[in-house]
């Protein structure tokens, strides 16, 4: 057998091993992250099969409301950074948020995601009031994505009725994390994630792919951290720097690498809920559908009112365009092309 044939057999055997269940070592994960792109179809097929076996063919939906683009952080890549003076800031009113939650309910989506920059004007008391009112009026499952808060805040949120919390760790590299997020520490981020899990939240984390200085070894550590956290949801997307940030000149076309990391996340974590992120559609018109064929099983359409949607400007070209009905019609049409279904269930992770 030639060396090329041996290499091909080795890569396929590693993918077969990961599909059948045994845990991959860090060295094996790194090898799959480095393998030639020729093997990606085989990897994606394996991840898609595990997705089908573990979580089924249904695509779970979560409707997002981006209710404030104010942020007290100064991350080097994000358009919401407090140092971006070009951004037109907004905060949605209570009535606007509630009305949008009713739109999500009308579309039969069972979960609302309340997302914002790290904005302390929305105090714990205000957020709890909002949670209680949305739950009382709509019965929607409430997911929060508000950044780092204290454990006391998280306790208040769960007592008010929130069930899920999304907080991406971004990168497992302490050096890259501290560089990208001035004044922040990776240890604090991880402490928040472990606190959320301990409080009983369905907890989501995730990373960015294509960061400056990122290596296959760092990406392997990301995947192992996701496994260690026993995360219930994983948001894996490409690094895209906003043009009004210090990292604006760094380009990223890491679509295939992002899909590779996503597929490995499915193989490693098995039954975790994994979104097909809108950032992938920014890199390629079919990026979200490609993710759904490489292990993803969640889509999070953006229902933020049009007057605000374009101003939640994390990175360019990210928003779902159109009304709620138009967004849903397009998603249904897209999903039909890959033979996937919408059943509008709550999409709880089965443990």
Rosetta blueprint (number, residue, H / E / L):
1 X L
2 X L
3 X H
4 X H
5 X H
6 X H
7 X H
8 X H
9 X H
10 X H
11 X H
12 X H
13 X H
14 X H
15 X H
16 X H
17 X H
18 X H
19 X H
20 X H
21 X L
22 X L
23 X L
24 X L
25 X L
26 X H
27 X H
28 X H
29 X H
30 X H
31 X H
32 X H
33 X H
34 X H
35 X L
36 X L
37 X H
38 X H
39 X H
40 X H
41 X H
42 X H
43 X H
44 X H
45 X H
46 X H
47 X H
48 X H
49 X H
50 X H
51 X H
52 X H
53 X H
54 X H
55 X H
56 X L
57 X L
58 X E
59 X L
60 X E
61 X E
62 X L
63 X E
64 X E
65 X E
66 X E
67 X E
68 X E
69 X L
70 X L
71 X L
72 X L
73 X L
74 X L
75 X L
76 X L
77 X L
78 X L
79 X L
80 X L
81 X L
82 X L
83 X L
84 X L
85 X L
86 X L
87 X L
88 X L
89 X L
90 X L
91 X E
92 X L
93 X L
94 X H
95 X H
96 X H
97 X H
98 X H
99 X H
100 X H
101 X H
102 X H
103 X H
104 X H
105 X H
106 X H
107 X L
108 X L
109 X L
110 X L
111 X E
112 X E
113 X E
114 X E
115 X E
116 X E
117 X L
118 X L
119 X L
120 X L
121 X L
122 X L
123 X L
124 X H
125 X H
126 X H
127 X H
128 X H
129 X H
130 X H
131 X H
132 X H
133 X H
134 X H
135 X H
136 X H
137 X H
138 X H
139 X L
140 X L
141 X E
142 X E
143 X E
144 X E
145 X E
146 X L
147 X L
148 X L
149 X L
150 X L
151 X H
152 X H
153 X H
154 X H
155 X H
156 X H
157 X H
158 X H
159 X H
160 X H
161 X L
162 X L
163 X L
164 X E
165 X E
166 X E
167 X L
168 X L
169 X L
170 X E
171 X L
172 X L
173 X L
174 X H
175 X H
176 X H
177 X H
178 X H
179 X H
180 X H
181 X L
182 X L
183 X L
184 X L
185 X L
186 X H
187 X H
188 X H
189 X H
190 X H
191 X H
192 X H
193 X H
194 X H
195 X H
196 X H
197 X H
198 X H
199 X L
200 X L
201 X L
202 X E
203 X E
204 X E
205 X E
206 X E
207 X E
208 X E
209 X E
210 X L
211 X L
212 X L
213 X L
214 X L
215 X L
216 X H
217 X H
218 X H
219 X H
220 X H
221 X H
222 X H
223 X H
224 X H
225 X H
226 X H
227 X H
228 X H
229 X H
230 X L
231 X L
232 X L
233 X E
234 X E
235 X E
236 X E
237 X E
238 X E
239 X L
240 X L
241 X L
242 X L
243 X L
244 X L
245 X L
246 X L
247 X L
248 X L
249 X L
250 X L
251 X L
252 X L
253 X L
254 X L
255 X H
256 X H
257 X H
258 X H
259 X H
260 X H
261 X H
262 X H
263 X H
264 X H
265 X H
266 X H
267 X H
268 X H
269 X H
270 X L
271 X L
272 X L
273 X E
274 X E
275 X E
276 X L
277 X L
278 X H
279 X H
280 X H
281 X H
282 X H
283 X H
284 X L
285 X L
286 X L
287 X H
288 X H
289 X H
290 X H
291 X H
292 X H
293 X L
294 X L
295 X L
296 X L
297 X L
298 X E
299 X E
300 X L
301 X L
302 X E
303 X L
304 X L
305 X L
306 X H
307 X H
308 X H
309 X H
310 X L
311 X L
312 X L
313 X L
314 X L
315 X L
316 X L
317 X L
318 X L
319 X L
320 X L
321 X L
322 X L
323 X L
324 X H
325 X H
326 X H
327 X H
328 X H
329 X H
330 X H
331 X H
332 X H
333 X H
334 X H
335 X H
336 X H
337 X H
338 X L
339 X L
340 X L
341 X E
342 X L
343 X L
344 X L
345 X L
346 X L
347 X L
348 X L
349 X L
350 X L
351 X L
